[in-house]
Amino acid sequence: MKIINSTLANQIRDIHITDSGNFYFLDGIVISEINENVTYTWEEAQHVVDAIKQFYGPSNTIYYISNRVNTYSVKPSDWLNFLNGSQLNGYAVVTRSENSWFNALMEKLFLKIEISRFDNLYHAIECAKNVNKTNSNLAC
């Protein structure tokens, strides 16, 4: 389910739209919905990182939720670039697809934080709010 088509849409504070996908900014949470058949690279992500820093400020931590409503690929080694400048409080993947989850596990090899898996966006956002509230940096 896309966030814009859900009852969660009223929590969106800003939307950043790129050729690669849509990024929804909530209170302390960024939700990505990457477009179908995209290979998402650091070059594309850099624009989003800049928008996140501009919206939340350079020192704020966020919880990142990858809402995998489409099939796409990520260049896992590019996560190393992301980690150099990021302040993630947590990372979650929303998917029911085993292939999508496998891809997320490959990304995990390049992350220093745990990845939580959810089969619906509501639970992922609930987790993110709890993690942000406690500033615990733990997986749900």
URSULJO-V872519 format. One record per backbone hydrogen bond with DSSP energy under -0.5 kcal/mol. NH is the residue of the N-H (numbers start at 1). CO is the residue of the C=O. E is the energy in kcal/mol with one decimal. If there is no record, write none. Layout:
BEGIN
nh=NH co=CO e=E
nh=NH co=CO e=E
END
This chain:
BEGIN
nh=5 co=2 e=-1.2
nh=6 co=3 e=-1.8
nh=9 co=6 e=-1.3
nh=11 co=8 e=-2.4
nh=12 co=9 e=-1.4
nh=13 co=25 e=-3.4
nh=14 co=25 e=-1.3
nh=16 co=23 e=-3.2
nh=17 co=15 e=-0.6
nh=18 co=21 e=-2.9
nh=22 co=33 e=-2.1
nh=23 co=16 e=-2.2
nh=24 co=31 e=-3.1
nh=25 co=14 e=-3.0
nh=25 co=23 e=-0.5
nh=26 co=24 e=-0.6
nh=26 co=29 e=-3.3
nh=28 co=26 e=-1.0
nh=29 co=26 e=-0.6
nh=30 co=63 e=-2.5
nh=31 co=24 e=-2.6
nh=32 co=30 e=-0.5
nh=32 co=65 e=-2.7
nh=33 co=22 e=-2.4
nh=35 co=20 e=-3.7
nh=37 co=71 e=-3.6
nh=38 co=35 e=-1.3
nh=40 co=38 e=-0.7
nh=40 co=73 e=-3.4
nh=41 co=39 e=-0.5
nh=45 co=41 e=-2.3
nh=46 co=42 e=-2.5
nh=47 co=43 e=-0.6
nh=47 co=44 e=-0.6
nh=48 co=44 e=-0.8
nh=49 co=45 e=-2.8
nh=50 co=46 e=-2.3
nh=51 co=47 e=-1.8
nh=52 co=48 e=-2.7
nh=53 co=49 e=-2.5
nh=54 co=50 e=-2.2
nh=55 co=51 e=-2.3
nh=56 co=52 e=-3.1
nh=57 co=53 e=-1.7
nh=60 co=57 e=-0.8
nh=62 co=87 e=-1.6
nh=63 co=28 e=-2.2
nh=64 co=62 e=-0.5
nh=64 co=90 e=-2.6
nh=65 co=30 e=-3.1
nh=66 co=64 e=-0.5
nh=66 co=92 e=-3.1
nh=67 co=32 e=-2.4
nh=67 co=65 e=-0.9
nh=68 co=66 e=-1.2
nh=68 co=94 e=-1.8
nh=69 co=67 e=-2.1
nh=72 co=70 e=-0.5
nh=73 co=38 e=-2.9
nh=75 co=40 e=-2.1
nh=76 co=74 e=-1.1
nh=78 co=75 e=-1.9
nh=79 co=76 e=-2.1
nh=80 co=77 e=-1.4
nh=81 co=78 e=-0.6
nh=82 co=78 e=-1.5
nh=83 co=79 e=-2.5
nh=84 co=80 e=-1.2
nh=85 co=81 e=-0.7
nh=85 co=82 e=-0.9
nh=86 co=82 e=-0.7
nh=89 co=62 e=-4.0
nh=90 co=62 e=-0.9
nh=91 co=114 e=-0.6
nh=92 co=64 e=-2.5
nh=93 co=116 e=-2.8
nh=94 co=66 e=-2.7
nh=95 co=93 e=-0.7
nh=95 co=118 e=-2.4
nh=101 co=97 e=-2.0
nh=102 co=98 e=-2.5
nh=103 co=99 e=-2.1
nh=104 co=100 e=-1.9
nh=105 co=101 e=-2.1
nh=106 co=102 e=-1.7
nh=107 co=103 e=-1.9
nh=108 co=104 e=-1.8
nh=109 co=105 e=-0.7
nh=109 co=106 e=-0.9
nh=110 co=107 e=-2.2
nh=111 co=108 e=-1.5
nh=116 co=91 e=-2.3
nh=116 co=114 e=-0.5
nh=118 co=93 e=-2.6
nh=124 co=120 e=-1.4
nh=125 co=121 e=-2.4
nh=126 co=122 e=-2.1
nh=127 co=123 e=-2.4
nh=128 co=124 e=-2.5
nh=129 co=125 e=-2.5
nh=130 co=126 e=-1.9
nh=131 co=127 e=-2.7
nh=132 co=128 e=-2.8
nh=133 co=129 e=-2.2
nh=134 co=130 e=-2.0
nh=135 co=131 e=-1.5
nh=136 co=131 e=-1.2
END
